[in-house]
Amino acid sequence: MNSGTKNKDKIKDFYINQQQNDDVIISASPRFVLAPICKELGIDNLICSEVDVHSGKYNGKNCHGEEKVVRFRAIYKEDKVDKFYSDSRSDTPMALISAEPFIIKGNTIKPWN
């Protein structure tokens, strides 16, 4: 079993039920973990940490915190984020550029305050 398949259970049912073609997954997780999940779900837009699968060394900065906004803006320029979901307050920089940010705790989704 590859790491992508192993971590697929972290995708919440609410997301699967509302998935759109223009969705962007942005994560600090390495590409080799997320790419198989994105492929299986049909998600084409992935922004993540680039990590060598053999050495574990980062190729550039970890895609975490403010770096997520930097990378999002580099690709999508001035596009706004309509809805943003995260399970971590470290994603506050992304929440701040989103029209509707949400925090997820278990199966509970609340507006980001």
Biopython code that builds the backbone (N, CA, C, O; Angstrom):
import numpy as np
from Bio.PDB.StructureBuilder import StructureBuilder

atoms = [
    (1, "MET", "N", (0.852, -1.183, 0.000)),
    (1, "MET", "CA", (0.000, 0.000, 0.000)),
    (1, "MET", "C", (0.891, 1.236, 0.000)),
    (1, "MET", "O", (1.806, 1.337, 0.817)),
    (2, "ASN", "N", (0.634, 2.182, -0.911)),
    (2, "ASN", "CA", (1.454, 3.388, -0.911)),
    (2, "ASN", "C", (0.911, 4.397, 0.088)),
    (2, "ASN", "O", (-0.213, 4.263, 0.570)),
    (3, "SER", "N", (1.715, 5.406, 0.396)),
    (3, "SER", "CA", (1.325, 6.359, 1.438)),
    (3, "SER", "C", (0.078, 7.150, 1.051)),
    (3, "SER", "O", (-0.678, 7.566, 1.929)),
    (4, "GLY", "N", (-0.151, 7.366, -0.244)),
    (4, "GLY", "CA", (-1.342, 8.093, -0.679)),
    (4, "GLY", "C", (-2.608, 7.332, -0.338)),
    (4, "GLY", "O", (-3.556, 7.899, 0.204)),
    (5, "THR", "N", (-2.620, 6.055, -0.655)),
    (5, "THR", "CA", (-3.782, 5.222, -0.358)),
    (5, "THR", "C", (-4.006, 5.141, 1.141)),
    (5, "THR", "O", (-5.143, 5.191, 1.609)),
    (6, "LYS", "N", (-2.924, 5.015, 1.893)),
    (6, "LYS", "CA", (-3.023, 4.915, 3.347)),
    (6, "LYS", "C", (-3.661, 6.166, 3.957)),
    (6, "LYS", "O", (-4.388, 6.063, 4.945)),
    (7, "ASN", "N", (-3.400, 7.340, 3.387)),
    (7, "ASN", "CA", (-3.891, 8.596, 3.948)),
    (7, "ASN", "C", (-5.201, 9.073, 3.333)),
    (7, "ASN", "O", (-5.711, 10.122, 3.728)),
    (8, "LYS", "N", (-5.751, 8.344, 2.393)),
    (8, "LYS", "CA", (-6.987, 8.768, 1.726)),
    (8, "LYS", "C", (-8.141, 8.892, 2.720)),
    (8, "LYS", "O", (-9.054, 9.690, 2.505)),
    (9, "ASP", "N", (-8.114, 8.126, 3.786)),
    (9, "ASP", "CA", (-9.205, 8.175, 4.762)),
    (9, "ASP", "C", (-9.297, 9.517, 5.485)),
    (9, "ASP", "O", (-10.269, 9.764, 6.199)),
    (10, "LYS", "N", (-8.301, 10.386, 5.310)),
    (10, "LYS", "CA", (-8.337, 11.709, 5.922)),
    (10, "LYS", "C", (-9.234, 12.674, 5.138)),
    (10, "LYS", "O", (-9.563, 13.754, 5.629)),
    (11, "ILE", "N", (-9.630, 12.284, 3.914)),
    (11, "ILE", "CA", (-10.529, 13.107, 3.116)),
    (11, "ILE", "C", (-11.946, 12.922, 3.666)),
    (11, "ILE", "O", (-12.449, 11.801, 3.736)),
    (12, "LYS", "N", (-12.573, 14.012, 4.048)),
    (12, "LYS", "CA", (-13.901, 13.959, 4.670)),
    (12, "LYS", "C", (-15.000, 13.801, 3.619)),
    (12, "LYS", "O", (-14.879, 14.294, 2.498)),
    (13, "ASP", "N", (-16.064, 13.112, 3.997)),
    (13, "ASP", "CA", (-17.196, 12.889, 3.096)),
    (13, "ASP", "C", (-17.803, 14.196, 2.600)),
    (13, "ASP", "O", (-18.224, 14.273, 1.446)),
    (14, "PHE", "N", (-17.858, 15.236, 3.454)),
    (14, "PHE", "CA", (-18.457, 16.497, 3.031)),
    (14, "PHE", "C", (-17.733, 17.034, 1.800)),
    (14, "PHE", "O", (-18.354, 17.612, 0.909)),
    (15, "TYR", "N", (-16.409, 16.838, 1.757)),
    (15, "TYR", "CA", (-15.647, 17.340, 0.605)),
    (15, "TYR", "C", (-15.994, 16.558, -0.659)),
    (15, "TYR", "O", (-16.244, 17.153, -1.707)),
    (16, "ILE", "N", (-16.009, 15.261, -0.569)),
    (16, "ILE", "CA", (-16.329, 14.427, -1.725)),
    (16, "ILE", "C", (-17.681, 14.833, -2.307)),
    (16, "ILE", "O", (-17.857, 14.832, -3.526)),
    (17, "ASN", "N", (-18.632, 15.178, -1.447)),
    (17, "ASN", "CA", (-19.978, 15.549, -1.883)),
    (17, "ASN", "C", (-20.070, 16.925, -2.537)),
    (17, "ASN", "O", (-21.065, 17.223, -3.197)),
    (18, "GLN", "N", (-19.052, 17.766, -2.367)),
    (18, "GLN", "CA", (-19.105, 19.113, -2.957)),
    (18, "GLN", "C", (-17.921, 19.418, -3.867)),
    (18, "GLN", "O", (-17.757, 20.557, -4.304)),
    (19, "GLN", "N", (-17.115, 18.439, -4.150)),
    (19, "GLN", "CA", (-15.909, 18.616, -4.957)),
    (19, "GLN", "C", (-16.221, 19.297, -6.286)),
    (19, "GLN", "O", (-17.209, 18.979, -6.949)),
    (20, "GLN", "N", (-15.347, 20.254, -6.666)),
    (20, "GLN", "CA", (-15.476, 21.001, -7.920)),
    (20, "GLN", "C", (-14.219, 20.800, -8.777)),
    (20, "GLN", "O", (-13.160, 20.437, -8.265)),
    (21, "ASN", "N", (-14.351, 21.039, -10.084)),
    (21, "ASN", "CA", (-13.218, 20.857, -11.002)),
    (21, "ASN", "C", (-12.063, 21.819, -10.743)),
    (21, "ASN", "O", (-10.914, 21.500, -11.047)),
    (22, "ASP", "N", (-12.354, 22.988, -10.188)),
    (22, "ASP", "CA", (-11.300, 23.979, -9.975)),
    (22, "ASP", "C", (-10.739, 23.973, -8.546)),
    (22, "ASP", "O", (-10.035, 24.906, -8.160)),
    (23, "ASP", "N", (-11.038, 22.951, -7.773)),
    (23, "ASP", "CA", (-10.513, 22.866, -6.404)),
    (23, "ASP", "C", (-8.991, 22.820, -6.403)),
    (23, "ASP", "O", (-8.361, 22.278, -7.311)),
    (24, "VAL", "N", (-8.420, 23.405, -5.356)),
    (24, "VAL", "CA", (-6.975, 23.392, -5.153)),
    (24, "VAL", "C", (-6.711, 22.746, -3.806)),
    (24, "VAL", "O", (-7.274, 23.154, -2.790)),
    (25, "ILE", "N", (-5.865, 21.752, -3.801)),
    (25, "ILE", "CA", (-5.381, 21.174, -2.542)),
    (25, "ILE", "C", (-4.046, 21.838, -2.262)),
    (25, "ILE", "O", (-3.139, 21.791, -3.092)),
    (26, "ILE", "N", (-3.921, 22.458, -1.094)),
    (26, "ILE", "CA", (-2.664, 23.098, -0.702)),
    (26, "ILE", "C", (-2.285, 22.574, 0.665)),
    (26, "ILE", "O", (-3.051, 22.676, 1.624)),
    (27, "SER", "N", (-1.079, 22.005, 0.739)),
    (27, "SER", "CA", (-0.696, 21.286, 1.947)),
    (27, "SER", "C", (0.814, 21.315, 2.154)),
    (27, "SER", "O", (1.588, 21.451, 1.206)),
    (28, "ALA", "N", (1.207, 21.184, 3.402)),
    (28, "ALA", "CA", (2.624, 21.036, 3.726)),
    (28, "ALA", "C", (3.105, 19.609, 3.474)),
    (28, "ALA", "O", (4.308, 19.351, 3.477)),
    (29, "SER", "N", (2.191, 18.698, 3.259)),
    (29, "SER", "CA", (2.570, 17.305, 3.004)),
    (29, "SER", "C", (3.323, 17.193, 1.682)),
    (29, "SER", "O", (3.120, 18.007, 0.780)),
    (30, "PRO", "N", (4.186, 16.195, 1.564)),
    (30, "PRO", "CA", (4.948, 16.014, 0.327)),
    (30, "PRO", "C", (4.084, 15.557, -0.847)),
    (30, "PRO", "O", (3.052, 14.909, -0.666)),
    (31, "ARG", "N", (4.529, 15.908, -2.049)),
    (31, "ARG", "CA", (3.833, 15.526, -3.277)),
    (31, "ARG", "C", (3.644, 14.015, -3.365)),
    (31, "ARG", "O", (2.586, 13.551, -3.790)),
    (32, "PHE", "N", (4.658, 13.240, -2.968)),
    (32, "PHE", "CA", (4.547, 11.785, -3.114)),
    (32, "PHE", "C", (3.460, 11.189, -2.225)),
    (32, "PHE", "O", (3.014, 10.067, -2.466)),
    (33, "VAL", "N", (3.029, 11.923, -1.203)),
    (33, "VAL", "CA", (1.912, 11.475, -0.364)),
    (33, "VAL", "C", (0.575, 11.877, -0.995)),
    (33, "VAL", "O", (-0.368, 11.085, -1.021)),
    (34, "LEU", "N", (0.502, 13.105, -1.502)),
    (34, "LEU", "CA", (-0.771, 13.641, -1.974)),
    (34, "LEU", "C", (-1.109, 13.341, -3.430)),
    (34, "LEU", "O", (-2.285, 13.209, -3.770)),
    (35, "ALA", "N", (-0.122, 13.233, -4.281)),
    (35, "ALA", "CA", (-0.400, 13.044, -5.716)),
    (35, "ALA", "C", (-1.264, 11.817, -6.008)),
    (35, "ALA", "O", (-2.175, 11.914, -6.829)),
    (36, "PRO", "N", (-1.019, 10.665, -5.373)),
    (36, "PRO", "CA", (-1.889, 9.512, -5.655)),
    (36, "PRO", "C", (-3.342, 9.746, -5.238)),
    (36, "PRO", "O", (-4.261, 9.297, -5.923)),
    (37, "ILE", "N", (-3.552, 10.441, -4.130)),
    (37, "ILE", "CA", (-4.915, 10.744, -3.670)),
    (37, "ILE", "C", (-5.586, 11.695, -4.656)),
    (37, "ILE", "O", (-6.735, 11.481, -5.044)),
    (38, "CYS", "N", (-4.868, 12.749, -5.063)),
    (38, "CYS", "CA", (-5.425, 13.712, -6.011)),
    (38, "CYS", "C", (-5.770, 13.036, -7.333)),
    (38, "CYS", "O", (-6.816, 13.307, -7.923)),
    (39, "LYS", "N", (-4.901, 12.170, -7.785)),
    (39, "LYS", "CA", (-5.163, 11.463, -9.042)),
    (39, "LYS", "C", (-6.429, 10.618, -8.930)),
    (39, "LYS", "O", (-7.276, 10.633, -9.823)),
    (40, "GLU", "N", (-6.549, 9.890, -7.841)),
    (40, "GLU", "CA", (-7.722, 9.044, -7.635)),
    (40, "GLU", "C", (-9.007, 9.856, -7.563)),
    (40, "GLU", "O", (-10.050, 9.415, -8.047)),
    (41, "LEU", "N", (-8.939, 11.049, -6.958)),
    (41, "LEU", "CA", (-10.120, 11.904, -6.808)),
    (41, "LEU", "C", (-10.366, 12.802, -8.017)),
    (41, "LEU", "O", (-11.402, 13.462, -8.100)),
    (42, "GLY", "N", (-9.413, 12.830, -8.958)),
    (42, "GLY", "CA", (-9.566, 13.685, -10.133)),
    (42, "GLY", "C", (-9.272, 15.140, -9.852)),
    (42, "GLY", "O", (-9.831, 16.022, -10.504)),
    (43, "ILE", "N", (-8.401, 15.407, -8.889)),
    (43, "ILE", "CA", (-8.019, 16.779, -8.542)),
    (43, "ILE", "C", (-6.722, 17.111, -9.272)),
    (43, "ILE", "O", (-5.701, 16.454, -9.075)),
    (44, "ASP", "N", (-6.776, 18.140, -10.118)),
    (44, "ASP", "CA", (-5.628, 18.511, -10.938)),
    (44, "ASP", "C", (-4.743, 19.573, -10.307)),
    (44, "ASP", "O", (-3.592, 19.731, -10.713)),
    (45, "ASN", "N", (-5.254, 20.306, -9.323)),
    (45, "ASN", "CA", (-4.554, 21.460, -8.769)),
    (45, "ASN", "C", (-3.996, 21.135, -7.387)),
    (45, "ASN", "O", (-4.722, 21.133, -6.393)),
    (46, "LEU", "N", (-2.703, 20.862, -7.341)),
    (46, "LEU", "CA", (-2.033, 20.486, -6.093)),
    (46, "LEU", "C", (-0.840, 21.393, -5.851)),
    (46, "LEU", "O", (0.051, 21.512, -6.692)),
    (47, "ILE", "N", (-0.838, 22.027, -4.694)),
    (47, "ILE", "CA", (0.298, 22.832, -4.237)),
    (47, "ILE", "C", (0.751, 22.184, -2.937)),
    (47, "ILE", "O", (-0.041, 22.039, -2.006)),
    (48, "CYS", "N", (2.025, 21.791, -2.869)),
    (48, "CYS", "CA", (2.483, 21.047, -1.700)),
    (48, "CYS", "C", (3.990, 21.191, -1.534)),
    (48, "CYS", "O", (4.657, 21.857, -2.326)),
    (49, "SER", "N", (4.506, 20.566, -0.509)),
    (49, "SER", "CA", (5.943, 20.561, -0.286)),
    (49, "SER", "C", (6.596, 19.587, -1.262)),
    (49, "SER", "O", (6.102, 18.485, -1.504)),
    (50, "GLU", "N", (7.719, 20.031, -1.810)),
    (50, "GLU", "CA", (8.490, 19.177, -2.713)),
    (50, "GLU", "C", (9.607, 18.545, -1.894)),
    (50, "GLU", "O", (10.536, 19.221, -1.452)),
    (51, "VAL", "N", (9.498, 17.244, -1.702)),
    (51, "VAL", "CA", (10.425, 16.510, -0.853)),
    (51, "VAL", "C", (10.938, 15.312, -1.636)),
    (51, "VAL", "O", (10.160, 14.598, -2.270)),
    (52, "ASP", "N", (12.241, 15.093, -1.593)),
    (52, "ASP", "CA", (12.819, 13.926, -2.260)),
    (52, "ASP", "C", (12.359, 12.663, -1.546)),
    (52, "ASP", "O", (12.566, 12.509, -0.342)),
    (53, "VAL", "N", (11.739, 11.768, -2.287)),
    (53, "VAL", "CA", (11.168, 10.554, -1.708)),
    (53, "VAL", "C", (12.243, 9.648, -1.098)),
    (53, "VAL", "O", (11.952, 8.874, -0.186)),
    (54, "HIS", "N", (13.459, 9.735, -1.585)),
    (54, "HIS", "CA", (14.531, 8.863, -1.090)),
    (54, "HIS", "C", (15.301, 9.462, 0.083)),
    (54, "HIS", "O", (15.613, 8.770, 1.051)),
    (55, "SER", "N", (15.605, 10.764, -0.015)),
    (55, "SER", "CA", (16.427, 11.389, 1.029)),
    (55, "SER", "C", (15.597, 12.078, 2.111)),
    (55, "SER", "O", (16.076, 12.266, 3.230)),
    (56, "GLY", "N", (14.359, 12.455, 1.791)),
    (56, "GLY", "CA", (13.533, 13.203, 2.732)),
    (56, "GLY", "C", (13.883, 14.679, 2.794)),
    (56, "GLY", "O", (13.347, 15.410, 3.626)),
    (57, "LYS", "N", (14.785, 15.126, 1.912)),
    (57, "LYS", "CA", (15.204, 16.528, 1.907)),
    (57, "LYS", "C", (14.226, 17.370, 1.090)),
    (57, "LYS", "O", (13.741, 16.960, 0.035)),
    (58, "TYR", "N", (13.953, 18.579, 1.628)),
    (58, "TYR", "CA", (13.062, 19.510, 0.957)),
    (58, "TYR", "C", (13.770, 20.164, -0.219)),
    (58, "TYR", "O", (14.945, 20.518, -0.131)),
    (59, "ASN", "N", (13.051, 20.321, -1.314)),
    (59, "ASN", "CA", (13.516, 21.074, -2.466)),
    (59, "ASN", "C", (12.800, 22.419, -2.398)),
    (59, "ASN", "O", (11.754, 22.597, -3.023)),
    (60, "GLY", "N", (13.346, 23.349, -1.655)),
    (60, "GLY", "CA", (12.699, 24.628, -1.411)),
    (60, "GLY", "C", (12.065, 24.653, -0.031)),
    (60, "GLY", "O", (12.365, 23.818, 0.822)),
    (61, "LYS", "N", (11.189, 25.620, 0.173)),
    (61, "LYS", "CA", (10.552, 25.802, 1.475)),
    (61, "LYS", "C", (9.404, 24.819, 1.688)),
    (61, "LYS", "O", (8.767, 24.357, 0.741)),
    (62, "ASN", "N", (9.165, 24.518, 2.946)),
    (62, "ASN", "CA", (8.001, 23.732, 3.331)),
    (62, "ASN", "C", (6.759, 24.572, 3.025)),
    (62, "ASN", "O", (6.724, 25.759, 3.351)),
    (63, "CYS", "N", (5.761, 23.983, 2.417)),
    (63, "CYS", "CA", (4.525, 24.684, 2.061)),
    (63, "CYS", "C", (3.633, 24.744, 3.302)),
    (63, "CYS", "O", (2.686, 23.969, 3.439)),
    (64, "HIS", "N", (3.950, 25.669, 4.195)),
    (64, "HIS", "CA", (3.307, 25.765, 5.503)),
    (64, "HIS", "C", (3.055, 27.224, 5.838)),
    (64, "HIS", "O", (3.847, 28.092, 5.470)),
    (65, "GLY", "N", (1.966, 27.500, 6.529)),
    (65, "GLY", "CA", (1.685, 28.862, 6.994)),
    (65, "GLY", "C", (1.635, 29.870, 5.858)),
    (65, "GLY", "O", (0.935, 29.659, 4.868)),
    (66, "GLU", "N", (2.370, 30.958, 5.996)),
    (66, "GLU", "CA", (2.394, 32.039, 5.005)),
    (66, "GLU", "C", (2.905, 31.554, 3.644)),
    (66, "GLU", "O", (2.528, 32.111, 2.613)),
    (67, "GLU", "N", (3.746, 30.537, 3.630)),
    (67, "GLU", "CA", (4.265, 30.000, 2.363)),
    (67, "GLU", "C", (3.131, 29.480, 1.474)),
    (67, "GLU", "O", (3.246, 29.506, 0.248)),
    (68, "LYS", "N", (2.049, 29.013, 2.076)),
    (68, "LYS", "CA", (0.900, 28.570, 1.274)),
    (68, "LYS", "C", (0.333, 29.730, 0.467)),
    (68, "LYS", "O", (-0.004, 29.558, -0.704)),
    (69, "VAL", "N", (0.224, 30.902, 1.073)),
    (69, "VAL", "CA", (-0.287, 32.078, 0.379)),
    (69, "VAL", "C", (0.676, 32.480, -0.732)),
    (69, "VAL", "O", (0.246, 32.797, -1.842)),
    (70, "VAL", "N", (1.961, 32.470, -0.445)),
    (70, "VAL", "CA", (2.976, 32.820, -1.444)),
    (70, "VAL", "C", (2.838, 31.914, -2.665)),
    (70, "VAL", "O", (2.828, 32.396, -3.798)),
    (71, "ARG", "N", (2.733, 30.626, -2.444)),
    (71, "ARG", "CA", (2.635, 29.682, -3.562)),
    (71, "ARG", "C", (1.297, 29.790, -4.283)),
    (71, "ARG", "O", (1.242, 29.688, -5.508)),
    (72, "PHE", "N", (0.224, 29.994, -3.534)),
    (72, "PHE", "CA", (-1.078, 30.167, -4.172)),
    (72, "PHE", "C", (-1.054, 31.385, -5.091)),
    (72, "PHE", "O", (-1.478, 31.301, -6.243)),
    (73, "ARG", "N", (-0.565, 32.510, -4.590)),
    (73, "ARG", "CA", (-0.500, 33.748, -5.374)),
    (73, "ARG", "C", (0.428, 33.614, -6.588)),
    (73, "ARG", "O", (0.163, 34.200, -7.637)),
    (74, "ALA", "N", (1.497, 32.855, -6.450)),
    (74, "ALA", "CA", (2.425, 32.667, -7.571)),
    (74, "ALA", "C", (1.744, 31.967, -8.744)),
    (74, "ALA", "O", (2.076, 32.226, -9.901)),
    (75, "ILE", "N", (0.810, 31.099, -8.456)),
    (75, "ILE", "CA", (0.119, 30.355, -9.514)),
    (75, "ILE", "C", (-1.161, 31.045, -9.947)),
    (75, "ILE", "O", (-1.424, 31.167, -11.143)),
    (76, "TYR", "N", (-1.961, 31.497, -8.990)),
    (76, "TYR", "CA", (-3.301, 32.003, -9.286)),
    (76, "TYR", "C", (-3.408, 33.519, -9.249)),
    (76, "TYR", "O", (-4.505, 34.062, -9.377)),
    (77, "LYS", "N", (-2.295, 34.204, -9.078)),
    (77, "LYS", "CA", (-2.219, 35.670, -9.079)),
    (77, "LYS", "C", (-3.215, 36.279, -8.100)),
    (77, "LYS", "O", (-3.103, 36.075, -6.891)),
    (78, "GLU", "N", (-4.169, 37.011, -8.606)),
    (78, "GLU", "CA", (-5.101, 37.726, -7.745)),
    (78, "GLU", "C", (-6.403, 36.975, -7.484)),
    (78, "GLU", "O", (-7.324, 37.522, -6.878)),
    (79, "ASP", "N", (-6.482, 35.742, -7.931)),
    (79, "ASP", "CA", (-7.709, 34.983, -7.670)),
    (79, "ASP", "C", (-7.949, 34.886, -6.178)),
    (79, "ASP", "O", (-7.027, 34.713, -5.382)),
    (80, "LYS", "N", (-9.207, 35.003, -5.829)),
    (80, "LYS", "CA", (-9.566, 34.871, -4.425)),
    (80, "LYS", "C", (-9.912, 33.414, -4.143)),
    (80, "LYS", "O", (-10.219, 32.645, -5.053)),
    (81, "VAL", "N", (-9.859, 33.061, -2.897)),
    (81, "VAL", "CA", (-10.274, 31.737, -2.460)),
    (81, "VAL", "C", (-11.720, 31.862, -2.015)),
    (81, "VAL", "O", (-12.032, 32.621, -1.098)),
    (82, "ASP", "N", (-12.597, 31.118, -2.663)),
    (82, "ASP", "CA", (-14.019, 31.197, -2.312)),
    (82, "ASP", "C", (-14.268, 30.545, -0.958)),
    (82, "ASP", "O", (-14.742, 31.194, -0.026)),
    (83, "LYS", "N", (-13.948, 29.269, -0.857)),
    (83, "LYS", "CA", (-14.114, 28.536, 0.398)),
    (83, "LYS", "C", (-12.797, 27.856, 0.726)),
    (83, "LYS", "O", (-12.131, 27.301, -0.148)),
    (84, "PHE", "N", (-12.437, 27.909, 1.994)),
    (84, "PHE", "CA", (-11.186, 27.311, 2.453)),
    (84, "PHE", "C", (-11.473, 26.479, 3.688)),
    (84, "PHE", "O", (-12.142, 26.942, 4.612)),
    (85, "TYR", "N", (-10.970, 25.254, 3.708)),
    (85, "TYR", "CA", (-11.171, 24.333, 4.826)),
    (85, "TYR", "C", (-9.815, 23.875, 5.338)),
    (85, "TYR", "O", (-8.923, 23.562, 4.551)),
    (86, "SER", "N", (-9.659, 23.836, 6.659)),
    (86, "SER", "CA", (-8.429, 23.346, 7.262)),
    (86, "SER", "C", (-8.719, 22.777, 8.643)),
    (86, "SER", "O", (-9.701, 23.130, 9.296)),
    (87, "ASP", "N", (-7.834, 21.891, 9.062)),
    (87, "ASP", "CA", (-7.933, 21.362, 10.427)),
    (87, "ASP", "C", (-6.856, 21.956, 11.324)),
    (87, "ASP", "O", (-6.631, 21.473, 12.433)),
    (88, "SER", "N", (-6.182, 23.019, 10.839)),
    (88, "SER", "CA", (-5.078, 23.590, 11.605)),
    (88, "SER", "C", (-5.107, 25.116, 11.589)),
    (88, "SER", "O", (-5.255, 25.731, 10.533)),
    (89, "ARG", "N", (-4.965, 25.715, 12.757)),
    (89, "ARG", "CA", (-4.901, 27.177, 12.862)),
    (89, "ARG", "C", (-3.622, 27.737, 12.235)),
    (89, "ARG", "O", (-3.525, 28.943, 12.011)),
    (90, "SER", "N", (-2.642, 26.876, 11.949)),
    (90, "SER", "CA", (-1.433, 27.349, 11.263)),
    (90, "SER", "C", (-1.757, 27.809, 9.840)),
    (90, "SER", "O", (-0.928, 28.434, 9.179)),
    (91, "ASP", "N", (-2.958, 27.496, 9.380)),
    (91, "ASP", "CA", (-3.400, 27.920, 8.054)),
    (91, "ASP", "C", (-4.130, 29.264, 8.068)),
    (91, "ASP", "O", (-4.797, 29.615, 7.095)),
    (92, "THR", "N", (-4.009, 30.008, 9.151)),
    (92, "THR", "CA", (-4.646, 31.316, 9.250)),
    (92, "THR", "C", (-4.308, 32.229, 8.069)),
    (92, "THR", "O", (-5.200, 32.934, 7.597)),
    (93, "PRO", "N", (-3.065, 32.254, 7.565)),
    (93, "PRO", "CA", (-2.801, 33.115, 6.405)),
    (93, "PRO", "C", (-3.707, 32.802, 5.206)),
    (93, "PRO", "O", (-4.144, 33.725, 4.518)),
    (94, "MET", "N", (-3.991, 31.550, 4.947)),
    (94, "MET", "CA", (-4.901, 31.194, 3.856)),
    (94, "MET", "C", (-6.334, 31.577, 4.208)),
    (94, "MET", "O", (-7.082, 32.044, 3.350)),
    (95, "ALA", "N", (-6.712, 31.384, 5.454)),
    (95, "ALA", "CA", (-8.059, 31.754, 5.881)),
    (95, "ALA", "C", (-8.296, 33.248, 5.676)),
    (95, "ALA", "O", (-9.399, 33.657, 5.313)),
    (96, "LEU", "N", (-7.279, 34.055, 5.903)),
    (96, "LEU", "CA", (-7.407, 35.502, 5.773)),
    (96, "LEU", "C", (-7.623, 35.974, 4.338)),
    (96, "LEU", "O", (-8.144, 37.069, 4.126)),
    (97, "ILE", "N", (-7.232, 35.170, 3.351)),
    (97, "ILE", "CA", (-7.453, 35.562, 1.958)),
    (97, "ILE", "C", (-8.666, 34.843, 1.353)),
    (97, "ILE", "O", (-8.858, 34.840, 0.137)),
    (98, "SER", "N", (-9.471, 34.243, 2.214)),
    (98, "SER", "CA", (-10.616, 33.455, 1.767)),
    (98, "SER", "C", (-11.931, 34.137, 2.121)),
    (98, "SER", "O", (-12.080, 34.713, 3.199)),
    (99, "ALA", "N", (-12.878, 34.061, 1.194)),
    (99, "ALA", "CA", (-14.198, 34.643, 1.436)),
    (99, "ALA", "C", (-14.946, 33.894, 2.531)),
    (99, "ALA", "O", (-15.606, 34.507, 3.370)),
    (100, "GLU", "N", (-14.839, 32.554, 2.520)),
    (100, "GLU", "CA", (-15.503, 31.729, 3.517)),
    (100, "GLU", "C", (-14.525, 30.684, 4.054)),
    (100, "GLU", "O", (-14.431, 29.587, 3.502)),
    (101, "PRO", "N", (-13.802, 31.010, 5.117)),
    (101, "PRO", "CA", (-12.894, 30.012, 5.706)),
    (101, "PRO", "C", (-13.603, 29.192, 6.787)),
    (101, "PRO", "O", (-14.447, 29.700, 7.525)),
    (102, "PHE", "N", (-13.238, 27.918, 6.857)),
    (102, "PHE", "CA", (-13.821, 27.004, 7.836)),
    (102, "PHE", "C", (-12.712, 26.216, 8.527)),
    (102, "PHE", "O", (-11.692, 25.886, 7.922)),
    (103, "ILE", "N", (-12.935, 25.924, 9.808)),
    (103, "ILE", "CA", (-12.033, 25.063, 10.582)),
    (103, "ILE", "C", (-12.750, 23.735, 10.809)),
    (103, "ILE", "O", (-13.948, 23.700, 11.089)),
    (104, "ILE", "N", (-12.008, 22.664, 10.686)),
    (104, "ILE", "CA", (-12.561, 21.319, 10.830)),
    (104, "ILE", "C", (-11.945, 20.660, 12.058)),
    (104, "ILE", "O", (-10.724, 20.629, 12.212)),
    (105, "LYS", "N", (-12.785, 20.145, 12.914)),
    (105, "LYS", "CA", (-12.363, 19.365, 14.081)),
    (105, "LYS", "C", (-13.156, 18.067, 14.045)),
    (105, "LYS", "O", (-14.360, 18.066, 14.303)),
    (106, "GLY", "N", (-12.495, 16.972, 13.728)),
    (106, "GLY", "CA", (-13.201, 15.704, 13.568)),
    (106, "GLY", "C", (-14.156, 15.801, 12.408)),
    (106, "GLY", "O", (-13.739, 16.052, 11.277)),
    (107, "ASN", "N", (-15.444, 15.604, 12.674)),
    (107, "ASN", "CA", (-16.460, 15.738, 11.633)),
    (107, "ASN", "C", (-17.263, 17.029, 11.761)),
    (107, "ASN", "O", (-18.310, 17.179, 11.131)),
    (108, "THR", "N", (-16.767, 17.968, 12.583)),
    (108, "THR", "CA", (-17.449, 19.240, 12.800)),
    (108, "THR", "C", (-16.775, 20.323, 11.973)),
    (108, "THR", "O", (-15.555, 20.483, 12.012)),
    (109, "ILE", "N", (-17.583, 21.065, 11.224)),
    (109, "ILE", "CA", (-17.088, 22.184, 10.408)),
    (109, "ILE", "C", (-17.693, 23.453, 10.976)),
    (109, "ILE", "O", (-18.912, 23.578, 11.094)),
    (110, "LYS", "N", (-16.811, 24.410, 11.332)),
    (110, "LYS", "CA", (-17.266, 25.683, 11.890)),
    (110, "LYS", "C", (-16.637, 26.823, 11.109)),
    (110, "LYS", "O", (-15.541, 26.679, 10.566)),
    (111, "PRO", "N", (-17.332, 27.964, 11.051)),
    (111, "PRO", "CA", (-16.709, 29.146, 10.447)),
    (111, "PRO", "C", (-15.425, 29.502, 11.199)),
    (111, "PRO", "O", (-15.357, 29.384, 12.422)),
    (112, "TRP", "N", (-14.434, 29.929, 10.467)),
    (112, "TRP", "CA", (-13.134, 30.330, 11.033)),
    (112, "TRP", "C", (-13.325, 31.670, 11.721)),
    (112, "TRP", "O", (-13.705, 32.640, 11.065)),
    (113, "ASN", "N", (-13.075, 31.755, 13.013)),
    (113, "ASN", "CA", (-13.227, 33.007, 13.749)),
    (113, "ASN", "C", (-11.875, 33.541, 14.129)),
    (113, "ASN", "O", (-11.782, 34.594, 14.759)),
]
sb = StructureBuilder()
sb.init_structure("model")
sb.init_model(0)
sb.init_chain("A")
sb.init_seg("    ")
for serial, (resi, resn, name, xyz) in enumerate(atoms, 1):
    if name == "N":
        sb.init_residue(resn, " ", resi, " ")
    sb.init_atom(name, np.array(xyz, "f"), 0.0, 1.0, " ", f" {name:<3s}", serial, name[0])
structure = sb.get_structure()
